[in-house]
Amino acid sequence: MAGESQDKVWPLPKFYFQVKIGDNEGAFQEVSGLDMEAQVIEYRHGNSPEFSTIKMPGIKKYSNVTLKKGVFKDDKSYWDWFNKIKMNTIERLTVTISLLDEGGAAVQTWTLKNAWPTKITGTDMKSDGNEVAVETLEIAHEGVTIG
């Protein structure tokens, strides 16, 4: 460990992050679904001496990203964004999710291309509950870049 940079000794904490949807910064409690996969194509040509298939990479798939946030009075911007969905048209925005260091500088950034809301879930309500009201926004996108 001697001679290593202090920045590389400890992994980054995940509780300090920032989300920007278009030009607007949102205060979110949780972000999940930042994953991608390549579908597997299995192939075996007719004169192969092997009694098995080979596996090749296929189309990339990106999961929907789920954002959770507290409900605030008169804050309906994400509902308004969702209500802009019409037949085959939607306002697509760039979503930037940044993991921040203790000084508030972005250390790692995930950028979602052509993102749009696919689902909004309002808060559940309980007469005997004492939790904060939280709504969920699910976003589809056409690719993620990590910087």
DSSP file with accessible surface (Angstrom, degrees, kcal/mol):
  #  RESIDUE AA STRUCTURE BP1 BP2  ACC     N-H-->O    O-->H-N    N-H-->O    O-->H-N    TCO  KAPPA ALPHA  PHI   PSI    X-CA   Y-CA   Z-CA
    1    1 A M    >         0   0  162      0, 0.0     3,-1.7     0, 0.0     2,-0.1   0.000 360.0 360.0 360.0 -16.8    0.0    0.0    0.0
    2    2 A A  T 3   +     0   0  107      1,-0.2     3,-0.1     3,-0.0     0, 0.0  -0.409 360.0  18.6 -65.8 136.0    3.0    2.3    0.4
    3    3 A G  T 3  S+     0   0   88      1,-0.3    -1,-0.2    -2,-0.1     2,-0.2   0.344  92.3 129.9  89.3  -8.5    3.2    4.8   -2.4
    4    4 A E    <   -     0   0   97     -3,-1.7    -1,-0.3     1,-0.1     2,-0.1  -0.528  66.3-104.7 -77.9 149.3   -0.4    4.5   -3.5
    5    5 A S    >   -     0   0   59     -2,-0.2     3,-1.4     1,-0.1     4,-0.4  -0.455  21.5-129.6 -68.6 140.1   -2.5    7.5   -3.9
    6    6 A Q  G >> S+     0   0  143      1,-0.3     3,-1.0     2,-0.2     4,-0.7   0.805 105.9  66.4 -61.4 -27.5   -5.0    8.1   -1.1
    7    7 A D  G 34 S+     0   0  141      1,-0.2    -1,-0.3     2,-0.1    -2,-0.0   0.760 103.4  45.2 -66.1 -23.1   -7.7    8.5   -3.8
    8    8 A K  G <4 S+     0   0  169     -3,-1.4    -1,-0.2     1,-0.1    -2,-0.2   0.426  95.0  76.6-101.9   0.2   -7.4    4.9   -4.8
    9    9 A V  T <4 S+     0   0   37     -3,-1.0    -2,-0.1    -4,-0.4    -1,-0.1   0.910  96.9  39.4 -78.3 -40.4   -7.3    3.3   -1.4
   10   10 A W  S  < S-     0   0  190     -4,-0.7    -1,-0.1     1,-0.0     2,-0.0  -0.871  83.0-119.5-115.7 140.6  -11.0    3.5   -0.6
   11   11 A P        -     0   0  115      0, 0.0    -2,-0.0     0, 0.0    -3,-0.0  -0.341  43.2 -93.7 -68.8 159.4  -14.0    3.0   -2.8
   12   12 A L        -     0   0   77      1,-0.1     2,-0.1     2,-0.0    89,-0.1  -0.475  36.3-117.3 -74.4 141.0  -16.4    5.9   -3.3
   13   13 A P        -     0   0   61      0, 0.0     3,-0.3     0, 0.0    87,-0.1  -0.470  16.3-145.3 -72.5 152.0  -19.4    6.2   -1.1
   14   14 A K  S    S+     0   0  180      1,-0.2    -2,-0.0    -2,-0.1    86,-0.0   0.413  80.0  80.9-101.7   5.1  -22.7    5.9   -3.0
   15   15 A F  S    S+     0   0  162      1,-0.1     2,-0.7    85,-0.0    -1,-0.2   0.583  78.1  70.3 -90.4  -8.8  -24.8    8.3   -0.9
   16   16 A Y        +     0   0  101     -3,-0.3    84,-2.6    84,-0.2     2,-0.3  -0.882  68.0 133.6-114.0 101.1  -23.6   11.6   -2.4
   17   17 A F  E     -A   99   0A  54     -2,-0.7     2,-0.4    82,-0.2    82,-0.2  -0.927  40.0-142.7-145.3 166.8  -24.9   12.0   -6.0
   18   18 A Q  E     -A   98   0A  46     80,-2.3    80,-2.9    -2,-0.3     2,-0.4  -0.987   7.7-159.8-135.6 140.6  -26.6   14.5   -8.4
   19   19 A V  E     -AB  97  26A   1      7,-0.8     7,-2.7    -2,-0.4     2,-0.5  -0.991   5.9-173.3-125.2 127.4  -29.2   13.9  -11.1
   20   20 A K  E     -AB  96  25A  88     76,-2.7    76,-2.7    -2,-0.4     2,-0.6  -0.985   5.8-167.6-119.2 126.7  -29.8   16.3  -14.0
   21   21 A I  E >  S-AB  95  24A   4      3,-2.9     3,-2.0    -2,-0.5     2,-0.3  -0.954  71.9 -44.3-112.4 109.0  -32.7   15.8  -16.3
   22   22 A G  T 3  S-     0   0   25     72,-3.0    74,-0.1    -2,-0.6    71,-0.0  -0.544 124.2 -27.0  66.1-124.2  -32.2   18.1  -19.3
   23   23 A D  T 3  S+     0   0  165     -2,-0.3     2,-0.4    -3,-0.1    -1,-0.3   0.434 120.9  94.9 -98.6  -1.7  -31.2   21.4  -17.7
   24   24 A N  E <   -B   21   0A 111     -3,-2.0    -3,-2.9     0, 0.0     2,-0.4  -0.796  64.3-145.4 -99.1 132.5  -33.0   20.8  -14.4
   25   25 A E  E     -B   20   0A 124     -2,-0.4     2,-0.3    -5,-0.2    -5,-0.2  -0.785  19.3-160.1 -92.8 132.4  -31.3   19.3  -11.4
   26   26 A G  E     -B   19   0A  12     -7,-2.7    -7,-0.8    -2,-0.4     2,-0.8  -0.843  18.4-129.2-113.6 152.4  -33.5   17.1   -9.2
   27   27 A A        +     0   0   76     -2,-0.3    43,-0.4    -9,-0.1     2,-0.3  -0.874  37.3 178.5-100.1 105.8  -33.2   16.0   -5.6
   28   28 A F        -     0   0   22     -2,-0.8    41,-0.3   -11,-0.2   -11,-0.2  -0.844  30.5-155.9-113.8 149.0  -33.5   12.2   -5.6
   29   29 A Q  S    S+     0   0  121     39,-3.2     2,-0.3    -2,-0.3    40,-0.2   0.794  80.0  11.6 -87.2 -32.2  -33.4    9.7   -2.8
   30   30 A E  E     -E   68   0B  82     38,-1.5    38,-2.5     2,-0.0     2,-0.4  -0.999  53.6-166.0-152.8 143.3  -32.4    6.7   -4.8
   31   31 A V  E     +E   67   0B  34     -2,-0.3     2,-0.3    36,-0.2    36,-0.2  -1.000  22.0 161.6-129.1 131.2  -31.1    5.7   -8.3
   32   32 A S  E     +E   66   0B  47     34,-2.3    34,-2.9    -2,-0.4     3,-0.1  -0.967  41.9  58.3-144.6 162.1  -31.2    2.2   -9.6
   33   33 A G        +     0   0   21     -2,-0.3     2,-2.1    32,-0.2    30,-0.2   0.650  49.0 148.2  95.4  18.9  -31.0    0.3  -12.9
   34   34 A L        +     0   0   61     -3,-0.1     2,-0.3    32,-0.1    -1,-0.1  -0.473  40.2 114.7 -83.2  68.6  -27.7    1.6  -14.3
   35   35 A D        -     0   0   76     -2,-2.1    28,-1.9    28,-0.1     2,-0.3  -0.951  41.1-173.6-138.4 159.2  -26.9   -1.7  -16.1
   36   36 A M  E     -H   62   0C  86     -2,-0.3     2,-0.3    26,-0.2    26,-0.2  -0.963   4.2-170.2-145.0 158.2  -26.5   -2.9  -19.6
   37   37 A E  E     -H   61   0C 104     24,-2.5    24,-3.4    -2,-0.3     2,-0.5  -0.984  21.5-129.1-147.6 157.5  -26.0   -6.3  -21.2
   38   38 A A  E     -H   60   0C  50     -2,-0.3    22,-0.2    22,-0.3    21,-0.1  -0.950  32.4-123.7-107.0 125.3  -25.1   -7.8  -24.6
   39   39 A Q  E     -     0   0C  81     20,-2.7    19,-2.9    -2,-0.5     2,-0.5  -0.373  26.4-121.5 -65.0 149.8  -27.5  -10.5  -25.7
   40   40 A V  E     -H   57   0C  92     17,-0.2     2,-0.5    18,-0.1    -1,-0.1  -0.801  19.2-160.2 -99.4 130.2  -25.8  -13.8  -26.5
   41   41 A I  E     -H   56   0C  82     15,-2.9    15,-2.9    -2,-0.5     2,-0.4  -0.951   9.0-154.2-107.6 122.2  -26.1  -15.4  -30.0
   42   42 A E  E     +H   55   0C 116     -2,-0.5     2,-0.4    13,-0.2    13,-0.2  -0.838  19.6 175.0 -98.1 135.4  -25.4  -19.1  -30.1
   43   43 A Y  E     +H   54   0C 116     11,-2.5    11,-3.4    -2,-0.4     2,-0.3  -0.998  17.9 177.6-142.8 140.9  -24.2  -20.4  -33.4
   44   44 A R        -     0   0  108     -2,-0.4     2,-0.1     9,-0.2     9,-0.1  -0.941  22.4-141.9-142.1 120.2  -23.0  -23.8  -34.8
   45   45 A H    >   -     0   0   75     -2,-0.3     3,-1.7     1,-0.1    -2,-0.0  -0.497  27.7-110.2 -81.8 155.8  -22.1  -24.2  -38.4
   46   46 A G  T 3  S+     0   0   77      1,-0.3    -1,-0.1    -2,-0.1     0, 0.0   0.764 112.2  43.6 -60.5 -30.9  -23.0  -27.5  -40.1
   47   47 A N  T 3  S+     0   0  137      2,-0.0    -1,-0.3     0, 0.0    -2,-0.0   0.174  79.3 134.0-104.3  21.5  -19.5  -29.0  -40.5
   48   48 A S    <   -     0   0   19     -3,-1.7    -4,-0.0     1,-0.2     4,-0.0  -0.509  48.6-151.4 -70.8 130.7  -18.2  -28.0  -37.1
   49   49 A P  S    S+     0   0  124      0, 0.0     2,-0.2     0, 0.0    -1,-0.2   0.686  73.4  92.0 -74.8 -16.2  -16.3  -31.0  -35.4
   50   50 A E  S    S-     0   0  122      2,-0.1     2,-0.5     1,-0.1    -2,-0.1  -0.566  74.0-141.8 -78.6 142.1  -17.3  -29.6  -32.0
   51   51 A F  S    S+     0   0  199     -2,-0.2     2,-0.3     2,-0.1    -1,-0.1  -0.303  78.3  62.7 -97.3  47.3  -20.6  -30.9  -30.5
   52   52 A S  S    S-     0   0   67     -2,-0.5     2,-0.2    -9,-0.0    -2,-0.1  -0.973  82.1-102.1-158.7 169.0  -21.5  -27.5  -29.1
   53   53 A T        -     0   0   55     -2,-0.3     2,-0.3    -9,-0.1    -9,-0.2  -0.550  26.0-127.5 -93.4 161.0  -22.3  -24.0  -30.2
   54   54 A I  E     -H   43   0C  97    -11,-3.4   -11,-2.5    -2,-0.2     2,-0.5  -0.782  23.0-131.9 -99.9 155.6  -20.1  -20.9  -30.1
   55   55 A K  E     -H   42   0C 148     -2,-0.3   -13,-0.2   -13,-0.2   -15,-0.0  -0.935  24.4-178.4-114.5 129.9  -21.3  -17.8  -28.4
   56   56 A M  E     -H   41   0C  75    -15,-2.9   -15,-2.9    -2,-0.5     2,-0.2  -0.905  33.3-101.1-123.3 151.9  -21.1  -14.4  -30.0
   57   57 A P  E     +H   40   0C 113      0, 0.0   -17,-0.2     0, 0.0     2,-0.1  -0.503  43.8 179.5 -72.7 140.0  -22.1  -11.0  -28.7
   58   58 A G  E     -     0   0C  23    -19,-2.9   -18,-0.1     1,-0.3     2,-0.1  -0.126  42.7 -19.8-113.8-144.8  -25.4   -9.7  -30.0
   59   59 A I  E     -     0   0C 124    -21,-0.1   -20,-2.7    -2,-0.1    -1,-0.3  -0.349  65.3-120.4 -68.5 140.3  -27.5   -6.5  -29.5
   60   60 A K  E     -H   38   0C 135    -22,-0.2     2,-0.4    -3,-0.1   -22,-0.3  -0.596  26.0-159.3 -79.7 142.8  -26.8   -4.4  -26.4
   61   61 A K  E     -H   37   0C 100    -24,-3.4   -24,-2.5    -2,-0.2     2,-0.4  -0.974   2.7-157.2-124.4 139.7  -29.7   -3.9  -24.0
   62   62 A Y  E     -H   36   0C  69     -2,-0.4   -26,-0.2   -26,-0.2    79,-0.2  -0.958  16.2-131.0-116.8 134.2  -30.1   -1.1  -21.5
   63   63 A S        -     0   0   40    -28,-1.9     2,-0.1    -2,-0.4   -28,-0.1  -0.414  31.4 -98.8 -76.3 155.1  -32.3   -1.4  -18.4
   64   64 A N        -     0   0   59     -2,-0.1     2,-0.4    76,-0.1    76,-0.2  -0.478  37.5-126.7 -68.2 146.4  -34.7    1.3  -17.4
   65   65 A V  E     - F   0 139B   0     74,-2.6    74,-3.2    -2,-0.1     2,-0.5  -0.828  18.5-151.0 -99.3 132.7  -33.4    3.6  -14.7
   66   66 A T  E     -EF  32 138B  29    -34,-2.9   -34,-2.3    -2,-0.4     2,-0.4  -0.916  10.8-170.9-108.5 128.8  -35.5    4.1  -11.7
   67   67 A L  E     -EF  31 137B   1     70,-3.1    70,-3.1    -2,-0.5     2,-0.4  -0.965   3.5-162.8-118.9 133.6  -35.4    7.3   -9.7
   68   68 A K  E     +EF  30 136B  70    -38,-2.5   -39,-3.2    -2,-0.4   -38,-1.5  -0.955  16.7 165.6-118.1 136.7  -37.1    7.8   -6.3
   69   69 A K  E     - F   0 135B   8     66,-2.4    66,-2.8    -2,-0.4   -41,-0.1  -0.977  37.5 -97.0-146.5 158.7  -37.8   11.2   -4.8
   70   70 A G  E     - F   0 134B  15    -43,-0.4     2,-0.5    -2,-0.3    64,-0.3  -0.370  41.0-112.0 -71.9 152.2  -39.7   12.9   -2.1
   71   71 A V        -     0   0   66     62,-2.4     2,-0.3    -2,-0.1    62,-0.2  -0.772  36.9-171.2 -88.2 126.9  -43.1   14.5   -2.9
   72   72 A F    >   -     0   0  121     -2,-0.5     3,-1.8     3,-0.3     2,-0.0  -0.895  33.1 -90.9-118.2 151.2  -43.0   18.3   -2.6
   73   73 A K  T 3  S+     0   0  185     -2,-0.3     3,-0.1     1,-0.3    -1,-0.0  -0.328 108.5   0.7 -60.7 133.2  -45.9   20.8   -2.7
   74   74 A D  T 3  S+     0   0  123      1,-0.2     2,-0.9     2,-0.0    -1,-0.3   0.656  92.7 131.9  62.0  20.5  -46.5   22.1   -6.2
   75   75 A D    <   +     0   0   54     -3,-1.8    -3,-0.3     1,-0.1    -1,-0.2  -0.821  11.8 137.2-103.2  94.8  -43.7   20.0   -7.7
   76   76 A K     >  +     0   0  113     -2,-0.9     4,-2.6     1,-0.1     5,-0.2   0.110  25.3 118.0-121.7  19.4  -45.3   18.3  -10.8
   77   77 A S  H  > S+     0   0   52      1,-0.2     4,-2.0     2,-0.2     5,-0.1   0.874  78.8  46.4 -61.6 -38.2  -42.5   18.7  -13.3
   78   78 A Y  H  > S+     0   0   21      2,-0.2     4,-2.3     1,-0.2    -1,-0.2   0.864 111.8  51.3 -75.1 -32.2  -42.0   15.0  -13.9
   79   79 A W  H  > S+     0   0   90      2,-0.2     4,-2.3     1,-0.2    -2,-0.2   0.901 110.2  50.4 -66.0 -39.6  -45.7   14.4  -14.2
   80   80 A D  H  X S+     0   0   93     -4,-2.6     4,-0.5     2,-0.2    -2,-0.2   0.907 109.4  50.7 -64.4 -40.6  -45.8   17.2  -16.8
   81   81 A W  H >< S+     0   0   11     -4,-2.0     3,-1.1     1,-0.2    10,-0.3   0.935 111.4  48.3 -61.8 -44.4  -42.9   15.5  -18.7
   82   82 A F  H >< S+     0   0   62     -4,-2.3     3,-1.7     1,-0.2    -2,-0.2   0.897 106.0  57.5 -63.2 -39.2  -44.8   12.2  -18.6
   83   83 A N  H 3< S+     0   0   98     -4,-2.3    -1,-0.2     1,-0.3    -2,-0.2   0.581  89.1  74.8 -72.3  -7.2  -48.0   13.9  -19.9
   84   84 A K  T <<  +     0   0  110     -3,-1.1     2,-0.3    -4,-0.5    -1,-0.3   0.544  69.6 114.5 -78.5  -6.2  -46.2   15.2  -23.0
   85   85 A I    <   +     0   0   62     -3,-1.7     2,-0.3    -4,-0.2     5,-0.2  -0.507  39.6 162.5 -68.1 123.1  -46.3   11.6  -24.3
   86   86 A K  B >   -I   89   0D 136      3,-2.4     3,-1.9    -2,-0.3     2,-0.2  -0.775  55.7 -48.2-126.7 178.5  -48.5   11.5  -27.4
   87   87 A M  T 3  S-     0   0  166      1,-0.3     3,-0.1    -2,-0.3    -1,-0.0  -0.294 123.6 -22.1 -56.1 111.4  -48.8    8.9  -30.2
   88   88 A N  T 3  S+     0   0  163     -2,-0.2     2,-0.4     1,-0.1    -1,-0.3   0.598 120.7  99.1  63.6  11.9  -45.1    8.2  -31.2
   89   89 A T  B <   +I   86   0D  79     -3,-1.9    -3,-2.4     2,-0.0     2,-0.3  -0.992  37.7 151.5-130.8 142.2  -43.9   11.6  -29.8
   90   90 A I        -     0   0   35     -2,-0.4     2,-0.8    -5,-0.2    -5,-0.1  -0.970  49.5-103.9-159.5 148.8  -42.2   12.3  -26.5
   91   91 A E        -     0   0   77    -10,-0.3     2,-0.4    -2,-0.3    -7,-0.1  -0.730  39.9-158.1 -78.8 110.6  -39.7   14.9  -25.3
   92   92 A R        -     0   0  107     -2,-0.8     2,-0.3    24,-0.1    24,-0.2  -0.801  14.6-178.7 -94.2 132.5  -36.4   13.1  -25.1
   93   93 A L  E     - C   0 115A  40     22,-2.7    22,-2.7    -2,-0.4     2,-0.5  -0.851  31.0-108.7-126.6 162.1  -33.8   14.5  -22.7
   94   94 A T  E     -     0   0A  72     -2,-0.3   -72,-3.0    20,-0.2     2,-0.5  -0.793  31.3-158.0 -89.1 130.4  -30.3   13.8  -21.6
   95   95 A V  E     -AC  21 112A   0     17,-1.8    17,-3.3    -2,-0.5     2,-0.5  -0.951   5.1-165.9-112.2 128.6  -30.1   12.5  -18.1
   96   96 A T  E     -AC  20 111A  36    -76,-2.7   -76,-2.7    -2,-0.5     2,-0.5  -0.969   4.1-171.7-118.9 123.0  -26.8   12.9  -16.2
   97   97 A I  E     -AC  19 110A   5     13,-2.9    13,-3.1    -2,-0.5     2,-0.5  -0.968  11.2-170.4-114.8 120.9  -26.2   11.0  -13.0
   98   98 A S  E     -AC  18 109A   7    -80,-2.9   -80,-2.3    -2,-0.5     2,-0.5  -0.951  19.9-145.7-120.3 130.8  -23.0   12.0  -11.1
   99   99 A L  E     -AC  17 108A  24      9,-3.1     8,-3.3    -2,-0.5     9,-1.3  -0.822  31.2-150.8 -87.7 126.8  -21.3   10.3   -8.2
  100  100 A L  E     - C   0 106A  12    -84,-2.6     6,-0.2    -2,-0.5   -84,-0.2  -0.735   7.1-134.8-106.8 151.3  -19.8   13.2   -6.2
  101  101 A D    >   -     0   0   49      4,-2.4     3,-2.1    -2,-0.3    -1,-0.1  -0.285  47.6 -83.2 -87.8-177.1  -16.7   13.4   -3.9
  102  102 A E  T 3  S+     0   0  179      1,-0.3    -1,-0.1     2,-0.1    -2,-0.0   0.754 130.5  54.3 -64.0 -19.9  -16.7   15.1   -0.5
  103  103 A G  T 3  S-     0   0   69      2,-0.1    -1,-0.3     0, 0.0     3,-0.1   0.476 119.4-107.6 -89.8  -3.3  -16.1   18.4   -2.2
  104  104 A G  S <  S+     0   0   31     -3,-2.1     2,-0.3     1,-0.3    -2,-0.1   0.541  73.9 137.4  88.9   8.8  -19.1   18.1   -4.5
  105  105 A A        -     0   0   51      1,-0.1    -4,-2.4     2,-0.0    -1,-0.3  -0.667  62.2-106.1 -89.2 142.4  -17.1   17.4   -7.7
  106  106 A A  E     +C  100   0A  58     -2,-0.3    -6,-0.2    -6,-0.2     3,-0.1  -0.503  38.3 173.6 -68.2 126.3  -18.3   14.7  -10.1
  107  107 A V  E    S+     0   0A  67     -8,-3.3     2,-0.3     1,-0.4    -7,-0.2   0.772  72.4  12.1-101.8 -38.6  -16.0   11.7   -9.8
  108  108 A Q  E    S-C   99   0A  70     -9,-1.3    -9,-3.1     2,-0.0    -1,-0.4  -0.997  71.1-164.0-141.1 140.3  -17.9    9.4  -12.1
  109  109 A T  E     -C   98   0A  30     38,-2.3    38,-3.0    -2,-0.3     2,-0.5  -0.979  10.1-161.2-131.8 135.0  -20.8   10.3  -14.4
  110  110 A W  E     -CD  97 146A  47    -13,-3.1   -13,-2.9    -2,-0.4     2,-0.5  -0.973  13.3-163.5-111.1 124.4  -23.4    8.2  -16.2
  111  111 A T  E     -CD  96 145A  42     34,-2.8    34,-1.9    -2,-0.5     2,-0.5  -0.944   4.8-154.3-114.3 120.8  -25.1    9.9  -19.2
  112  112 A L  E     -CD  95 144A   0    -17,-3.3   -17,-1.8    -2,-0.5     3,-0.5  -0.829  14.1-141.7 -96.0 126.9  -28.4    8.5  -20.5
  113  113 A K  E    S-     0   0A 119     30,-2.7    29,-2.9    -2,-0.5    30,-0.3  -0.696  73.4  -4.7 -93.7 136.7  -29.0    9.3  -24.2
  114  114 A N  E    S-     0   0A  63     -2,-0.3    -1,-0.2    27,-0.2   -20,-0.2   0.897  86.2-177.1  53.0  50.4  -32.6   10.1  -25.4
  115  115 A A  E     +C   93   0A   0    -22,-2.7   -22,-2.7    -3,-0.5    26,-0.2  -0.494  10.7 170.3 -83.0 147.1  -34.2    9.4  -22.1
  116  116 A W  E     -G  140   0B  71     24,-2.1    24,-2.6   -24,-0.2     2,-0.3  -0.987  38.0 -97.8-152.6 151.3  -38.0    9.6  -21.6
  117  117 A P  E     +G  139   0B   0      0, 0.0    22,-0.3     0, 0.0     3,-0.1  -0.535  33.7 172.8 -76.8 131.6  -40.4    8.6  -18.7
  118  118 A T  E     +     0   0B  43     20,-2.9     2,-0.3     1,-0.3    21,-0.2   0.641  68.1  12.1-105.7 -22.4  -42.1    5.3  -19.1
  119  119 A K  E     -G  138   0B 111     19,-1.4    19,-3.2     2,-0.0     2,-0.4  -0.971  52.1-167.9-158.9 137.6  -43.7    5.1  -15.7
  120  120 A I  E     -G  137   0B  26     -2,-0.3     2,-0.5    17,-0.2    17,-0.2  -0.999  10.5-164.5-125.5 131.9  -44.5    7.2  -12.7
  121  121 A T  E     -G  136   0B  59     15,-2.8    15,-2.7    -2,-0.4     3,-0.1  -0.974  12.5-144.0-117.7 119.7  -45.7    5.7   -9.5
  122  122 A G        -     0   0   37     -2,-0.5    13,-0.1    13,-0.2    12,-0.0  -0.212  35.6 -80.8 -71.6 171.0  -47.2    8.0   -6.9
  123  123 A T        -     0   0   36      1,-0.1     2,-0.3    12,-0.1    -1,-0.2  -0.316  38.2-121.6 -71.7 152.3  -46.7    7.5   -3.2
  124  124 A D        -     0   0  116     10,-0.2     2,-0.4    -3,-0.1    10,-0.2  -0.647  27.7-143.2 -87.0 154.0  -48.7    4.9   -1.2
  125  125 A M        +     0   0  167     -2,-0.3     2,-0.4     8,-0.1     3,-0.0  -0.976  19.0 179.5-125.6 135.9  -50.6    6.4    1.7
  126  126 A K    >   -     0   0  115     -2,-0.4     3,-1.1     1,-0.1    -2,-0.0  -0.999  26.2-145.4-136.2 132.4  -51.2    4.9    5.2
  127  127 A S  T 3  S+     0   0  135     -2,-0.4    -1,-0.1     1,-0.2    -2,-0.0   0.761 105.2  41.2 -68.6 -22.1  -53.2    6.4    8.0
  128  128 A D  T 3  S+     0   0  140     -3,-0.0    -1,-0.2     2,-0.0     2,-0.1   0.307  95.0 107.2-106.8   9.9  -50.8    4.9   10.6
  129  129 A G    <   -     0   0   32     -3,-1.1    -3,-0.0     1,-0.1    -4,-0.0  -0.450  45.3-170.4 -86.6 158.7  -47.6    5.5    8.7
  130  130 A N        +     0   0  152     -2,-0.1     2,-0.2     2,-0.1    -1,-0.1   0.076  47.9 116.9-133.3  24.0  -44.9    8.1    9.5
  131  131 A E  S    S-     0   0  127      1,-0.1     2,-0.2     3,-0.0    -2,-0.0  -0.486  71.2 -97.3 -89.7 164.5  -42.7    7.9    6.4
  132  132 A V        -     0   0  114     -2,-0.2     2,-0.4     1,-0.1    -1,-0.1  -0.525  44.1-103.6 -75.0 144.5  -42.0   10.6    3.9
  133  133 A A        -     0   0   39    -62,-0.2   -62,-2.4    -2,-0.2     2,-0.4  -0.584  45.8-173.8 -71.5 125.5  -44.1   10.5    0.7
  134  134 A V  E     -F   70   0B  36     -2,-0.4     2,-0.3   -64,-0.3   -10,-0.2  -0.977  10.3-164.7-127.6 132.4  -41.9    9.1   -2.1
  135  135 A E  E     -F   69   0B  15    -66,-2.8   -66,-2.4    -2,-0.4     2,-0.4  -0.841  13.4-136.8-113.5 157.9  -42.8    8.8   -5.8
  136  136 A T  E     -FG  68 121B  30    -15,-2.7   -15,-2.8    -2,-0.3     2,-0.5  -0.938  10.9-165.9-120.0 134.2  -40.9    6.8   -8.4
  137  137 A L  E     -FG  67 120B   7    -70,-3.1   -70,-3.1    -2,-0.4     2,-0.5  -0.982   6.7-160.4-119.0 123.2  -40.0    7.8  -11.9
  138  138 A E  E     -FG  66 119B  50    -19,-3.2   -20,-2.9    -2,-0.5   -19,-1.4  -0.920  10.3-164.1-106.8 130.7  -38.9    5.1  -14.4
  139  139 A I  E     -FG  65 117B   0    -74,-3.2   -74,-2.6    -2,-0.5     2,-0.3  -0.942   9.2-156.3-120.9 129.9  -36.9    6.3  -17.4
  140  140 A A  E     + G   0 116B  13    -24,-2.6   -24,-2.1    -2,-0.4     2,-0.3  -0.728  22.2 175.2 -94.3 152.6  -36.2    4.4  -20.7
  141  141 A H        -     0   0   21     -2,-0.3   -27,-0.2   -26,-0.2   -79,-0.2  -0.945  37.9-124.7-151.7 171.6  -33.1    5.5  -22.7
  142  142 A E  S    S-     0   0   92    -29,-2.9     2,-0.2     1,-0.3   -28,-0.1  -0.007  82.9 -22.5-112.8  26.4  -31.1    4.5  -25.8
  143  143 A G        -     0   0    6    -30,-0.3   -30,-2.7     2,-0.0     2,-0.4  -0.514  53.4-129.2 144.1 151.0  -27.7    4.1  -24.3
  144  144 A V  E     -D  112   0A  19    -32,-0.2     2,-0.4    -2,-0.2   -32,-0.2  -0.981  13.5-165.4-128.4 136.3  -25.4    5.0  -21.4
  145  145 A T  E     -D  111   0A  91    -34,-1.9   -34,-2.8    -2,-0.4     2,-0.5  -0.960  11.9-146.7-117.2 144.2  -21.9    6.4  -21.5
  146  146 A I  E      D  110   0A  89     -2,-0.4   -36,-0.2   -36,-0.2    -2,-0.0  -0.927 360.0 360.0-114.4 129.1  -19.7    6.5  -18.4
  147  147 A G              0   0   74    -38,-3.0   -38,-2.3    -2,-0.5    -2,-0.0  -0.801 360.0 360.0-130.9 360.0  -17.2    9.3  -17.9
